[in-house]
Amino acid sequence: MATPNPKWRHFRFTWIVVCAVLVICIKDAAAGRWYDFVNYTFHAGNVCLVGPGRPPSSPTSKICRSFAHFVLMVVPPPDSKAGVTSVLAGAARVSIDGGAFVPAQAPVFERHLVQSDGNTSLSSLPSGVRSQMWNWGYDVRSYGDGILLLPSTICVKLSFWTDEDRVALGEPAVACQKFATLSDERAEELEKVVAPVITLGSTSAATAVCETAVGLF
């Protein structure tokens, strides 16, 4: 009986491993990797101004603005006829400083379609996966004299579903941030609440979609 060629056995083993990895990736993408947060766009801060002319008007009056910004890529159902152009809808719930999650304004579609290139520093979605860009923001103002209780952490749960049949894409996407705080009395700390500019070719986009499916039209 002929002895199997070692090179053939190595090739067959390598092929089996590659196929297994592909199956796992495909199952993962189909089973639940329907979103990915774009973490480098995250930022949250409290900005406060103190002095005359701030409501209520007194030498120690203060106005503070608390804000947060979240961006994520949302992958429509792979079996959808409209594909990446599927019409989606979303809802949000927010928690401040570890409190209960309460309803908040809905996330916003950025009119921006993207395709993952496999760069894991930007996205964990597999290469070739197409998605829609969405964002959600928090913006609250506080007024008063003396010390104001400003938020220190924020968590958001974002849920999405297909607009046509109301089928949920999966479990809510969850992300959290910490607030940095700046007062006009400590202007040197401005860098804590001002995000650095990251210039990427994909940050601006004009998309033309032409297909037989209804989708976003």
Backbone as JSON Lines, residues from 0, in Angstrom:
{"i":0,"aa":"M","n":[0.84,-1.2,0.0],"ca":[0.0,0.0,0.0],"c":[0.87,1.25,0.0]}
{"i":1,"aa":"A","n":[0.57,2.2,-0.88],"ca":[1.39,3.41,-1.04],"c":[1.25,4.32,0.17]}
{"i":2,"aa":"T","n":[2.37,4.91,0.58],"ca":[2.37,5.85,1.7],"c":[1.92,7.22,1.22]}
{"i":3,"aa":"P","n":[0.95,7.9,1.91],"ca":[0.47,9.22,1.47],"c":[1.6,10.23,1.43]}
{"i":4,"aa":"N","n":[1.57,11.06,0.43],"ca":[2.58,12.12,0.28],"c":[2.44,13.13,1.41]}
{"i":5,"aa":"P","n":[3.53,13.39,2.2],"ca":[3.44,14.36,3.32],"c":[2.98,15.74,2.86]}
{"i":6,"aa":"K","n":[3.4,16.16,1.66],"ca":[2.99,17.47,1.16],"c":[1.48,17.52,0.93]}
{"i":7,"aa":"W","n":[0.93,16.41,0.42],"ca":[-0.52,16.37,0.19],"c":[-1.29,16.43,1.51]}
{"i":8,"aa":"R","n":[-0.78,15.7,2.54],"ca":[-1.44,15.72,3.84],"c":[-1.41,17.13,4.44]}
{"i":9,"aa":"H","n":[-0.27,17.83,4.27],"ca":[-0.16,19.19,4.79],"c":[-1.13,20.13,4.06]}
{"i":10,"aa":"F","n":[-1.22,19.95,2.73],"ca":[-2.13,20.79,1.94],"c":[-3.58,20.55,2.34]}
{"i":11,"aa":"R","n":[-3.94,19.25,2.54],"ca":[-5.32,18.91,2.91],"c":[-5.66,19.47,4.28]}
{"i":12,"aa":"F","n":[-4.72,19.37,5.23],"ca":[-4.95,19.9,6.58],"c":[-5.14,21.42,6.52]}
{"i":13,"aa":"T","n":[-4.27,22.11,5.76],"ca":[-4.38,23.57,5.64],"c":[-5.73,23.96,5.04]}
{"i":14,"aa":"W","n":[-6.17,23.23,4.03],"ca":[-7.44,23.54,3.37],"c":[-8.62,23.35,4.33]}
{"i":15,"aa":"I","n":[-8.56,22.29,5.16],"ca":[-9.62,22.04,6.14],"c":[-9.69,23.18,7.15]}
{"i":16,"aa":"V","n":[-8.52,23.65,7.6],"ca":[-8.48,24.75,8.57],"c":[-9.05,26.02,7.96]}
{"i":17,"aa":"V","n":[-8.67,26.33,6.72],"ca":[-9.17,27.53,6.05],"c":[-10.68,27.46,5.91]}
{"i":18,"aa":"C","n":[-11.21,26.32,5.5],"ca":[-12.66,26.17,5.34],"c":[-13.37,26.34,6.68]}
{"i":19,"aa":"A","n":[-12.8,25.78,7.75],"ca":[-13.42,25.9,9.07],"c":[-13.48,27.35,9.51]}
{"i":20,"aa":"V","n":[-12.39,28.1,9.27],"ca":[-12.35,29.52,9.63],"c":[-13.39,30.3,8.85]}
{"i":21,"aa":"L","n":[-13.51,30.0,7.55],"ca":[-14.5,30.69,6.72],"c":[-15.92,30.42,7.21]}
{"i":22,"aa":"V","n":[-16.19,29.17,7.58],"ca":[-17.53,28.82,8.08],"c":[-17.83,29.57,9.36]}
{"i":23,"aa":"I","n":[-16.86,29.63,10.27],"ca":[-17.05,30.34,11.54],"c":[-17.31,31.81,11.29]}
{"i":24,"aa":"C","n":[-16.53,32.43,10.39],"ca":[-16.7,33.86,10.1],"c":[-18.06,34.14,9.49]}
{"i":25,"aa":"I","n":[-18.47,33.26,8.56],"ca":[-19.76,33.46,7.9],"c":[-20.89,33.32,8.9]}
{"i":26,"aa":"K","n":[-20.8,32.29,9.78],"ca":[-21.83,32.11,10.8],"c":[-21.88,33.29,11.74]}
{"i":27,"aa":"D","n":[-20.7,33.82,12.12],"ca":[-20.65,34.95,13.05],"c":[-21.28,36.17,12.43]}
{"i":28,"aa":"A","n":[-20.99,36.42,11.15],"ca":[-21.56,37.59,10.48],"c":[-23.06,37.47,10.34]}
{"i":29,"aa":"A","n":[-23.53,36.22,10.08],"ca":[-24.96,36.04,9.88],"c":[-25.72,35.99,11.21]}
{"i":30,"aa":"A","n":[-25.03,35.51,12.27],"ca":[-25.73,35.27,13.52],"c":[-25.85,36.5,14.4]}
{"i":31,"aa":"G","n":[-24.92,37.45,14.29],"ca":[-25.05,38.55,15.23],"c":[-24.14,39.74,15.02]}
{"i":32,"aa":"R","n":[-23.15,39.66,14.14],"ca":[-22.28,40.8,13.94],"c":[-22.97,41.79,13.0]}
{"i":33,"aa":"W","n":[-24.05,42.37,13.52],"ca":[-24.84,43.27,12.69],"c":[-24.46,44.73,12.93]}
{"i":34,"aa":"Y","n":[-23.5,44.98,13.81],"ca":[-23.09,46.36,14.06],"c":[-21.63,46.4,14.49]}
{"i":35,"aa":"D","n":[-21.05,47.57,14.42],"ca":[-19.71,47.79,14.96],"c":[-19.56,49.28,15.27]}
{"i":36,"aa":"F","n":[-19.21,49.61,16.5],"ca":[-19.0,51.01,16.86],"c":[-17.69,51.53,16.27]}
{"i":37,"aa":"V","n":[-17.72,52.77,15.82],"ca":[-16.52,53.42,15.29],"c":[-15.91,54.21,16.45]}
{"i":38,"aa":"N","n":[-15.05,53.56,17.22],"ca":[-14.62,54.1,18.5],"c":[-13.81,55.39,18.39]}
{"i":39,"aa":"Y","n":[-13.06,55.57,17.29],"ca":[-12.24,56.78,17.22],"c":[-13.08,58.05,17.06]}
{"i":40,"aa":"T","n":[-14.37,57.9,16.79],"ca":[-15.24,59.08,16.68],"c":[-15.91,59.42,18.01]}
{"i":41,"aa":"F","n":[-15.72,58.58,19.03],"ca":[-16.38,58.81,20.31],"c":[-15.8,60.03,21.02]}
{"i":42,"aa":"H","n":[-16.67,60.78,21.68],"ca":[-16.21,61.85,22.55],"c":[-17.35,62.3,23.45]}
{"i":43,"aa":"A","n":[-17.0,62.65,24.7],"ca":[-17.99,63.15,25.65],"c":[-17.34,64.18,26.54]}
{"i":44,"aa":"G","n":[-18.09,65.24,26.86],"ca":[-17.5,66.28,27.7],"c":[-18.55,67.17,28.34]}
{"i":45,"aa":"N","n":[-18.12,67.86,29.39],"ca":[-18.89,68.92,30.03],"c":[-18.12,70.22,29.84]}
{"i":46,"aa":"V","n":[-18.77,71.22,29.27],"ca":[-18.14,72.53,29.08],"c":[-18.93,73.56,29.88]}
{"i":47,"aa":"C","n":[-18.25,74.3,30.79],"ca":[-18.93,75.24,31.69],"c":[-18.38,76.66,31.53]}
{"i":48,"aa":"L","n":[-19.28,77.64,31.58],"ca":[-18.93,79.06,31.57],"c":[-19.43,79.69,32.87]}
{"i":49,"aa":"V","n":[-18.62,80.52,33.47],"ca":[-18.96,81.11,34.76],"c":[-18.82,82.63,34.67]}
{"i":50,"aa":"G","n":[-19.79,83.37,35.29],"ca":[-19.64,84.81,35.38],"c":[-20.89,85.56,35.01]}
{"i":51,"aa":"P","n":[-20.84,86.91,35.04],"ca":[-22.0,87.75,34.75],"c":[-22.58,87.47,33.37]}
{"i":52,"aa":"G","n":[-23.87,87.59,33.29],"ca":[-24.54,87.39,32.02],"c":[-24.99,85.98,31.78]}
{"i":53,"aa":"R","n":[-24.57,85.05,32.65],"ca":[-25.03,83.67,32.51],"c":[-26.3,83.5,33.34]}
{"i":54,"aa":"P","n":[-27.32,82.88,32.81],"ca":[-28.54,82.71,33.6],"c":[-28.33,81.67,34.7]}
{"i":55,"aa":"P","n":[-28.81,81.9,35.95],"ca":[-29.35,83.17,36.43],"c":[-28.22,84.18,36.6]}
{"i":56,"aa":"S","n":[-28.48,85.47,36.33],"ca":[-27.42,86.46,36.29],"c":[-26.92,86.81,37.68]}
{"i":57,"aa":"S","n":[-25.72,86.35,38.0],"ca":[-25.03,86.69,39.24],"c":[-23.55,86.43,39.0]}
{"i":58,"aa":"P","n":[-22.66,86.99,39.81],"ca":[-21.22,86.82,39.59],"c":[-20.76,85.37,39.61]}
{"i":59,"aa":"T","n":[-21.54,84.49,40.26],"ca":[-21.13,83.09,40.35],"c":[-22.02,82.16,39.53]}
{"i":60,"aa":"S","n":[-22.88,82.73,38.71],"ca":[-23.79,81.89,37.93],"c":[-23.0,81.06,36.92]}
{"i":61,"aa":"K","n":[-23.56,79.93,36.58],"ca":[-22.85,79.0,35.71],"c":[-23.83,78.37,34.72]}
{"i":62,"aa":"I","n":[-23.34,78.16,33.5],"ca":[-24.07,77.37,32.51],"c":[-23.13,76.29,32.0]}
{"i":63,"aa":"C","n":[-23.59,75.06,31.99],"ca":[-22.78,73.93,31.53],"c":[-23.52,73.18,30.43]}
{"i":64,"aa":"R","n":[-22.75,72.71,29.48],"ca":[-23.32,71.91,28.39],"c":[-22.63,70.55,28.4]}
{"i":65,"aa":"S","n":[-23.42,69.49,28.51],"ca":[-22.9,68.12,28.53],"c":[-23.24,67.46,27.19]}
{"i":66,"aa":"F","n":[-22.24,66.85,26.58],"ca":[-22.49,66.27,25.25],"c":[-21.72,64.96,25.09]}
{"i":67,"aa":"A","n":[-22.24,64.1,24.21],"ca":[-21.58,62.84,23.88],"c":[-21.93,62.47,22.44]}
{"i":68,"aa":"H","n":[-21.02,61.75,21.79],"ca":[-21.18,61.42,20.37],"c":[-20.8,59.96,20.15]}
{"i":69,"aa":"F","n":[-21.7,59.21,19.54],"ca":[-21.47,57.8,19.23],"c":[-21.73,57.57,17.74]}
{"i":70,"aa":"V","n":[-20.88,56.79,17.09],"ca":[-21.06,56.44,15.68],"c":[-20.93,54.92,15.55]}
{"i":71,"aa":"L","n":[-21.8,54.31,14.75],"ca":[-21.68,52.88,14.52],"c":[-22.1,52.53,13.1]}
{"i":72,"aa":"M","n":[-21.58,51.4,12.64],"ca":[-21.95,50.83,11.36],"c":[-23.0,49.75,11.6]}
{"i":73,"aa":"V","n":[-24.09,49.79,10.85],"ca":[-25.2,48.85,11.03],"c":[-25.35,48.02,9.76]}
{"i":74,"aa":"V","n":[-25.33,46.7,9.92],"ca":[-25.4,45.78,8.78],"c":[-26.84,45.28,8.63]}
{"i":75,"aa":"P","n":[-27.52,45.61,7.53],"ca":[-28.88,45.1,7.31],"c":[-28.88,43.57,7.19]}
{"i":76,"aa":"P","n":[-30.03,42.93,7.36],"ca":[-30.1,41.46,7.26],"c":[-29.53,40.96,5.93]}
{"i":77,"aa":"P","n":[-28.69,39.92,5.96],"ca":[-28.07,39.43,4.73],"c":[-29.07,38.87,3.72]}
{"i":78,"aa":"D","n":[-30.25,38.44,4.21],"ca":[-31.25,37.87,3.31],"c":[-32.22,38.93,2.78]}
{"i":79,"aa":"S","n":[-31.99,40.19,3.11],"ca":[-32.87,41.26,2.65],"c":[-32.71,41.48,1.15]}
{"i":80,"aa":"K","n":[-33.83,41.65,0.44],"ca":[-33.78,41.88,-1.0],"c":[-33.05,43.17,-1.35]}
{"i":81,"aa":"A","n":[-33.16,44.18,-0.48],"ca":[-32.54,45.47,-0.76],"c":[-31.09,45.54,-0.29]}
{"i":82,"aa":"G","n":[-30.6,44.5,0.4],"ca":[-29.21,44.48,0.83],"c":[-28.87,45.66,1.72]}
{"i":83,"aa":"V","n":[-27.73,46.3,1.43],"ca":[-27.27,47.4,2.26],"c":[-28.18,48.62,2.18]}
{"i":84,"aa":"T","n":[-29.04,48.68,1.16],"ca":[-29.95,49.82,1.03],"c":[-31.28,49.6,1.75]}
{"i":85,"aa":"S","n":[-31.37,48.54,2.56],"ca":[-32.61,48.29,3.3],"c":[-32.96,49.48,4.18]}
{"i":86,"aa":"V","n":[-34.24,49.78,4.29],"ca":[-34.69,50.86,5.16],"c":[-34.74,50.33,6.6]}
{"i":87,"aa":"L","n":[-33.98,50.96,7.47],"ca":[-33.91,50.56,8.87],"c":[-34.48,51.66,9.76]}
{"i":88,"aa":"A","n":[-34.87,51.28,10.96],"ca":[-35.3,52.23,11.97],"c":[-34.63,51.84,13.28]}
{"i":89,"aa":"G","n":[-34.49,52.81,14.18],"ca":[-33.79,52.52,15.41],"c":[-34.38,53.24,16.62]}
{"i":90,"aa":"A","n":[-33.98,52.78,17.8],"ca":[-34.41,53.39,19.05],"c":[-33.22,53.38,20.01]}
{"i":91,"aa":"A","n":[-33.26,54.28,20.99],"ca":[-32.15,54.39,21.94],"c":[-32.66,54.46,23.37]}
{"i":92,"aa":"R","n":[-31.86,53.93,24.29],"ca":[-32.08,54.09,25.72],"c":[-30.74,54.5,26.32]}
{"i":93,"aa":"V","n":[-30.76,55.45,27.26],"ca":[-29.52,56.0,27.79],"c":[-29.49,55.87,29.31]}
{"i":94,"aa":"S","n":[-28.29,55.66,29.84],"ca":[-28.05,55.59,31.29],"c":[-26.96,56.59,31.65]}
{"i":95,"aa":"I","n":[-27.22,57.43,32.66],"ca":[-26.25,58.4,33.13],"c":[-25.75,57.99,34.51]}
{"i":96,"aa":"D","n":[-24.44,57.93,34.66],"ca":[-23.8,57.61,35.94],"c":[-24.33,56.31,36.56]}
{"i":97,"aa":"G","n":[-24.54,55.31,35.73],"ca":[-24.95,54.0,36.22],"c":[-26.42,53.87,36.57]}
{"i":98,"aa":"G","n":[-27.21,54.88,36.25],"ca":[-28.64,54.82,36.54],"c":[-29.39,53.91,35.58]}
{"i":99,"aa":"A","n":[-30.69,53.85,35.76],"ca":[-31.52,53.02,34.89],"c":[-31.52,53.54,33.46]}
{"i":100,"aa":"F","n":[-31.66,52.65,32.51],"ca":[-31.76,53.05,31.11],"c":[-33.15,53.61,30.85]}
{"i":101,"aa":"V","n":[-33.19,54.78,30.24],"ca":[-34.47,55.44,29.95],"c":[-34.52,55.77,28.46]}
{"i":102,"aa":"P","n":[-35.72,55.88,27.88],"ca":[-35.83,56.2,26.45],"c":[-35.16,57.53,26.11]}
{"i":103,"aa":"A","n":[-34.57,57.59,24.93],"ca":[-33.9,58.79,24.44],"c":[-34.22,58.97,22.97]}
{"i":104,"aa":"Q","n":[-33.72,60.06,22.37],"ca":[-34.01,60.31,20.97],"c":[-33.43,59.21,20.09]}
{"i":105,"aa":"A","n":[-34.05,58.99,18.95],"ca":[-33.66,57.9,18.06],"c":[-32.31,58.18,17.39]}
{"i":106,"aa":"P","n":[-31.57,57.13,17.04],"ca":[-30.33,57.32,16.28],"c":[-30.63,57.87,14.89]}
{"i":107,"aa":"V","n":[-29.62,58.43,14.25],"ca":[-29.78,59.12,12.96],"c":[-28.96,58.43,11.88]}
{"i":108,"aa":"F","n":[-29.58,58.15,10.74],"ca":[-28.87,57.59,9.59],"c":[-28.08,58.7,8.92]}
{"i":109,"aa":"E","n":[-26.8,58.47,8.65],"ca":[-25.92,59.5,8.1],"c":[-25.95,59.6,6.58]}
{"i":110,"aa":"R","n":[-26.84,58.86,5.92],"ca":[-26.86,58.86,4.44],"c":[-25.49,58.49,3.88]}
{"i":111,"aa":"H","n":[-24.93,57.42,4.46],"ca":[-23.56,57.05,4.15],"c":[-23.45,55.54,4.18]}
{"i":112,"aa":"L","n":[-23.11,54.91,3.05],"ca":[-22.95,53.47,2.95],"c":[-21.47,53.14,2.83]}
{"i":113,"aa":"V","n":[-21.01,52.12,3.56],"ca":[-19.59,51.78,3.56],"c":[-19.4,50.28,3.4]}
{"i":114,"aa":"Q","n":[-18.16,49.9,3.05],"ca":[-17.8,48.49,2.94],"c":[-16.49,48.28,3.7]}
{"i":115,"aa":"S","n":[-16.48,47.3,4.61],"ca":[-15.29,47.03,5.4],"c":[-14.15,46.55,4.52]}
{"i":116,"aa":"D","n":[-12.95,47.09,4.77],"ca":[-11.77,46.65,4.02],"c":[-10.89,45.71,4.83]}
{"i":117,"aa":"G","n":[-11.4,45.29,6.01],"ca":[-10.64,44.36,6.83],"c":[-9.63,45.0,7.74]}
{"i":118,"aa":"N","n":[-9.57,46.33,7.76],"ca":[-8.63,47.04,8.64],"c":[-9.17,46.97,10.07]}
{"i":119,"aa":"T","n":[-8.6,46.09,10.88],"ca":[-9.13,45.87,12.22],"c":[-8.91,47.05,13.16]}
{"i":120,"aa":"S","n":[-8.07,48.0,12.78],"ca":[-7.89,49.17,13.63],"c":[-9.08,50.12,13.52]}
{"i":121,"aa":"L","n":[-9.89,49.95,12.47],"ca":[-11.06,50.8,12.26],"c":[-12.37,50.05,12.49]}
{"i":122,"aa":"S","n":[-12.4,48.75,12.19],"ca":[-13.64,48.0,12.31],"c":[-13.35,46.52,12.51]}
{"i":123,"aa":"S","n":[-14.22,45.85,13.27],"ca":[-14.09,44.41,13.45],"c":[-14.98,43.64,12.49]}
{"i":124,"aa":"L","n":[-15.7,44.35,11.62],"ca":[-16.52,43.66,10.63],"c":[-15.62,43.0,9.59]}
{"i":125,"aa":"P","n":[-15.98,41.8,9.13],"ca":[-15.16,41.1,8.14],"c":[-15.03,41.9,6.86]}
{"i":126,"aa":"S","n":[-13.92,41.72,6.18],"ca":[-13.68,42.42,4.92],"c":[-14.79,42.12,3.92]}
{"i":127,"aa":"G","n":[-15.28,43.15,3.25],"ca":[-16.32,42.98,2.25],"c":[-17.72,43.19,2.76]}
{"i":128,"aa":"V","n":[-17.92,43.25,4.08],"ca":[-19.26,43.44,4.64],"c":[-19.69,44.89,4.42]}
{"i":129,"aa":"R","n":[-20.88,45.07,3.89],"ca":[-21.41,46.41,3.63],"c":[-22.36,46.83,4.75]}
{"i":130,"aa":"S","n":[-22.33,48.11,5.07],"ca":[-23.13,48.59,6.2],"c":[-23.56,50.04,6.0]}
{"i":131,"aa":"Q","n":[-24.45,50.48,6.88],"ca":[-24.92,51.86,6.9],"c":[-24.31,52.57,8.1]}
{"i":132,"aa":"M","n":[-23.94,53.86,7.94],"ca":[-23.4,54.64,9.04],"c":[-24.55,55.33,9.78]}
{"i":133,"aa":"W","n":[-24.56,55.17,11.11],"ca":[-25.56,55.81,11.97],"c":[-24.83,56.51,13.12]}
{"i":134,"aa":"N","n":[-25.51,57.5,13.73],"ca":[-24.93,58.12,14.91],"c":[-26.01,58.43,15.93]}
{"i":135,"aa":"W","n":[-25.58,58.63,17.17],"ca":[-26.48,59.03,18.25],"c":[-25.75,60.05,19.12]}
{"i":136,"aa":"G","n":[-26.46,61.07,19.55],"ca":[-25.83,62.12,20.33],"c":[-26.61,62.48,21.58]}
{"i":137,"aa":"Y","n":[-25.88,62.97,22.57],"ca":[-26.44,63.43,23.84],"c":[-26.06,64.89,24.0]}
{"i":138,"aa":"D","n":[-27.02,65.75,24.37],"ca":[-26.75,67.18,24.49],"c":[-27.71,67.79,25.51]}
{"i":139,"aa":"V","n":[-27.19,68.13,26.69],"ca":[-28.02,68.66,27.78],"c":[-27.34,69.88,28.38]}
{"i":140,"aa":"R","n":[-28.14,70.92,28.73],"ca":[-27.6,72.11,29.38],"c":[-28.06,72.17,30.83]}
{"i":141,"aa":"S","n":[-27.17,72.67,31.7],"ca":[-27.47,72.83,33.12],"c":[-27.17,74.27,33.53]}
{"i":142,"aa":"Y","n":[-28.04,74.84,34.39],"ca":[-27.87,76.22,34.85],"c":[-27.91,76.25,36.37]}
{"i":143,"aa":"G","n":[-27.21,77.24,36.97],"ca":[-27.33,77.42,38.41],"c":[-26.15,78.13,39.02]}
{"i":144,"aa":"D","n":[-26.24,78.36,40.32],"ca":[-25.15,78.96,41.1],"c":[-24.4,77.87,41.84]}
{"i":145,"aa":"G","n":[-23.13,78.13,42.1],"ca":[-22.34,77.2,42.87],"c":[-21.98,75.94,42.08]}
{"i":146,"aa":"I","n":[-22.0,74.8,42.76],"ca":[-21.58,73.53,42.16],"c":[-22.76,72.85,41.48]}
{"i":147,"aa":"L","n":[-22.59,72.52,40.21],"ca":[-23.61,71.79,39.47],"c":[-23.24,70.31,39.42]}
{"i":148,"aa":"L","n":[-24.24,69.45,39.54],"ca":[-24.0,68.02,39.43],"c":[-23.98,67.64,37.95]}
{"i":149,"aa":"L","n":[-22.79,67.42,37.43],"ca":[-22.6,67.11,36.02],"c":[-22.37,65.61,35.84]}
{"i":150,"aa":"P","n":[-22.77,65.05,34.7],"ca":[-22.58,63.61,34.49],"c":[-21.11,63.25,34.38]}
{"i":151,"aa":"S","n":[-20.77,62.04,34.82],"ca":[-19.4,61.54,34.7],"c":[-19.29,60.38,33.71]}
{"i":152,"aa":"T","n":[-20.37,59.61,33.56],"ca":[-20.37,58.51,32.6],"c":[-21.71,58.46,31.86]}
{"i":153,"aa":"I","n":[-21.67,57.9,30.66],"ca":[-22.89,57.72,29.87],"c":[-22.8,56.4,29.13]}
{"i":154,"aa":"C","n":[-23.9,55.65,29.12],"ca":[-24.0,54.4,28.36],"c":[-25.27,54.48,27.5]}
{"i":155,"aa":"V","n":[-25.19,53.97,26.3],"ca":[-26.34,53.99,25.4],"c":[-26.57,52.59,24.84]}
{"i":156,"aa":"K","n":[-27.85,52.21,24.74],"ca":[-28.27,50.96,24.09],"c":[-29.02,51.34,22.81]}
{"i":157,"aa":"L","n":[-28.54,50.85,21.69],"ca":[-29.15,51.17,20.41],"c":[-29.74,49.91,19.79]}
{"i":158,"aa":"S","n":[-31.02,49.97,19.46],"ca":[-31.71,48.84,18.82],"c":[-32.12,49.23,17.41]}
{"i":159,"aa":"F","n":[-32.04,48.28,16.49],"ca":[-32.42,48.53,15.1],"c":[-33.3,47.41,14.59]}
{"i":160,"aa":"W","n":[-34.16,47.74,13.63],"ca":[-35.02,46.75,13.0],"c":[-35.3,47.19,11.57]}
{"i":161,"aa":"T","n":[-35.76,46.24,10.77],"ca":[-36.13,46.56,9.4],"c":[-37.47,47.29,9.41]}
{"i":162,"aa":"D","n":[-37.55,48.36,8.67],"ca":[-38.75,49.19,8.68],"c":[-39.94,48.47,8.08]}
{"i":163,"aa":"E","n":[-39.68,47.55,7.14],"ca":[-40.78,46.89,6.43],"c":[-41.49,45.85,7.29]}
{"i":164,"aa":"D","n":[-40.73,44.93,7.93],"ca":[-41.37,43.85,8.67],"c":[-41.1,43.9,10.18]}
{"i":165,"aa":"R","n":[-40.41,44.97,10.64],"ca":[-40.17,45.2,12.07],"c":[-39.4,44.05,12.72]}
{"i":166,"aa":"V","n":[-38.5,43.39,11.98],"ca":[-37.69,42.32,12.53],"c":[-36.41,42.92,13.11]}
{"i":167,"aa":"A","n":[-36.15,42.64,14.41],"ca":[-34.97,43.17,15.08],"c":[-33.69,42.56,14.49]}
{"i":168,"aa":"L","n":[-32.65,43.37,14.39],"ca":[-31.39,42.87,13.84],"c":[-30.61,42.02,14.83]}
{"i":169,"aa":"G","n":[-30.88,42.18,16.1],"ca":[-30.17,41.41,17.13],"c":[-30.31,42.1,18.48]}
{"i":170,"aa":"E","n":[-29.51,41.66,19.43],"ca":[-29.51,42.29,20.74],"c":[-29.03,43.74,20.63]}
{"i":171,"aa":"P","n":[-29.49,44.64,21.52],"ca":[-29.08,46.05,21.42],"c":[-27.56,46.23,21.46]}
{"i":172,"aa":"A","n":[-27.09,47.18,20.67],"ca":[-25.67,47.55,20.7],"c":[-25.44,48.47,21.89]}
{"i":173,"aa":"V","n":[-24.42,48.19,22.7],"ca":[-24.18,48.95,23.92],"c":[-22.77,49.54,23.89]}
{"i":174,"aa":"A","n":[-22.66,50.82,24.27],"ca":[-21.35,51.48,24.38],"c":[-21.41,52.51,25.49]}
{"i":175,"aa":"C","n":[-20.25,52.76,26.13],"ca":[-20.18,53.72,27.24],"c":[-19.0,54.66,27.04]}
{"i":176,"aa":"Q","n":[-19.11,55.84,27.64],"ca":[-18.04,56.83,27.62],"c":[-17.96,57.53,28.96]}
{"i":177,"aa":"K","n":[-16.77,58.12,29.25],"ca":[-16.59,58.98,30.41],"c":[-16.55,60.43,29.95]}
{"i":178,"aa":"F","n":[-17.13,61.32,30.75],"ca":[-17.13,62.74,30.44],"c":[-15.84,63.4,30.96]}
{"i":179,"aa":"A","n":[-15.24,64.24,30.13],"ca":[-14.2,65.15,30.59],"c":[-14.89,66.48,30.86]}
{"i":180,"aa":"T","n":[-14.4,67.28,31.82],"ca":[-15.06,68.53,32.2],"c":[-14.1,69.7,32.03]}
{"i":181,"aa":"L","n":[-14.59,70.78,31.44],"ca":[-13.81,71.99,31.23],"c":[-14.59,73.2,31.71]}
{"i":182,"aa":"S","n":[-13.97,74.06,32.48],"ca":[-14.54,75.34,32.89],"c":[-13.72,76.45,32.25]}
{"i":183,"aa":"D","n":[-14.34,77.59,31.97],"ca":[-13.59,78.69,31.37],"c":[-12.56,79.25,32.36]}
{"i":184,"aa":"E","n":[-12.58,78.76,33.61],"ca":[-11.55,79.14,34.57],"c":[-10.28,78.3,34.4]}
{"i":185,"aa":"R","n":[-10.38,77.19,33.62],"ca":[-9.24,76.3,33.4],"c":[-9.12,76.03,31.91]}
{"i":186,"aa":"A","n":[-8.9,77.09,31.15],"ca":[-8.88,76.98,29.69],"c":[-7.76,76.09,29.19]}
{"i":187,"aa":"E","n":[-6.69,75.92,30.01],"ca":[-5.56,75.1,29.57],"c":[-5.95,73.62,29.45]}
{"i":188,"aa":"E","n":[-7.12,73.24,29.99],"ca":[-7.55,71.85,29.92],"c":[-8.46,71.58,28.73]}
{"i":189,"aa":"L","n":[-8.47,72.5,27.79],"ca":[-9.36,72.38,26.64],"c":[-9.17,71.08,25.89]}
{"i":190,"aa":"E","n":[-7.92,70.58,25.84],"ca":[-7.66,69.37,25.06],"c":[-8.41,68.17,25.59]}
{"i":191,"aa":"K","n":[-8.9,68.23,26.85],"ca":[-9.64,67.1,27.41],"c":[-11.0,66.89,26.75]}
{"i":192,"aa":"V","n":[-11.59,67.98,26.26],"ca":[-12.92,67.86,25.69],"c":[-12.97,68.13,24.19]}
{"i":193,"aa":"V","n":[-11.81,68.39,23.59],"ca":[-11.74,68.62,22.15],"c":[-11.06,67.43,21.51]}
{"i":194,"aa":"A","n":[-11.79,66.71,20.68],"ca":[-11.24,65.51,20.06],"c":[-10.26,65.88,18.95]}
{"i":195,"aa":"P","n":[-9.18,65.12,18.8],"ca":[-8.26,65.38,17.68],"c":[-8.93,65.05,16.36]}
{"i":196,"aa":"V","n":[-8.55,65.75,15.32],"ca":[-9.12,65.52,14.0],"c":[-8.39,64.36,13.34]}
{"i":197,"aa":"I","n":[-9.13,63.37,12.9],"ca":[-8.57,62.24,12.18],"c":[-9.06,62.34,10.74]}
{"i":198,"aa":"T","n":[-8.13,62.55,9.82],"ca":[-8.5,62.74,8.42],"c":[-8.47,61.41,7.69]}
{"i":199,"aa":"L","n":[-9.62,60.99,7.2],"ca":[-9.73,59.74,6.45],"c":[-10.5,60.01,5.17]}
{"i":200,"aa":"G","n":[-10.15,59.28,4.12],"ca":[-10.86,59.47,2.86],"c":[-12.31,59.08,2.93]}
{"i":201,"aa":"S","n":[-12.68,58.27,3.95],"ca":[-14.05,57.77,4.03],"c":[-14.96,58.63,4.9]}
{"i":202,"aa":"T","n":[-14.46,59.76,5.45],"ca":[-15.29,60.53,6.36],"c":[-16.34,61.35,5.65]}
{"i":203,"aa":"S","n":[-16.16,61.61,4.37],"ca":[-17.17,62.29,3.57],"c":[-17.53,61.38,2.41]}
{"i":204,"aa":"A","n":[-18.81,61.33,2.08],"ca":[-19.21,60.41,1.03],"c":[-20.47,60.86,0.32]}
{"i":205,"aa":"A","n":[-20.5,60.66,-0.98],"ca":[-21.71,60.82,-1.77],"c":[-21.97,59.47,-2.41]}
{"i":206,"aa":"T","n":[-23.14,58.9,-2.18],"ca":[-23.42,57.54,-2.62],"c":[-24.56,57.53,-3.62]}
{"i":207,"aa":"A","n":[-24.33,56.9,-4.77],"ca":[-25.4,56.69,-5.75],"c":[-25.76,55.21,-5.73]}
{"i":208,"aa":"V","n":[-27.04,54.9,-5.54],"ca":[-27.49,53.52,-5.46],"c":[-28.44,53.25,-6.61]}
{"i":209,"aa":"C","n":[-28.1,52.28,-7.44],"ca":[-28.95,51.93,-8.58],"c":[-29.17,50.41,-8.57]}
{"i":210,"aa":"E","n":[-30.37,49.98,-8.26],"ca":[-30.67,48.56,-8.3],"c":[-32.18,48.39,-8.4]}
{"i":211,"aa":"T","n":[-32.61,47.16,-8.65],"ca":[-34.03,46.92,-8.86],"c":[-34.81,46.91,-7.54]}
{"i":212,"aa":"A","n":[-34.13,46.61,-6.41],"ca":[-34.81,46.57,-5.12],"c":[-35.21,47.98,-4.7]}
{"i":213,"aa":"V","n":[-36.27,48.08,-3.92],"ca":[-36.76,49.39,-3.48],"c":[-35.77,50.04,-2.53]}
{"i":214,"aa":"G","n":[-35.41,49.34,-1.46],"ca":[-34.4,49.83,-0.55],"c":[-34.67,51.23,-0.03]}
{"i":215,"aa":"L","n":[-33.67,52.09,-0.11],"ca":[-33.75,53.43,0.47],"c":[-34.59,54.38,-0.36]}
{"i":216,"aa":"F","n":[-35.08,53.95,-1.51],"ca":[-35.8,54.88,-2.38],"c":[-37.25,55.06,-1.92]}
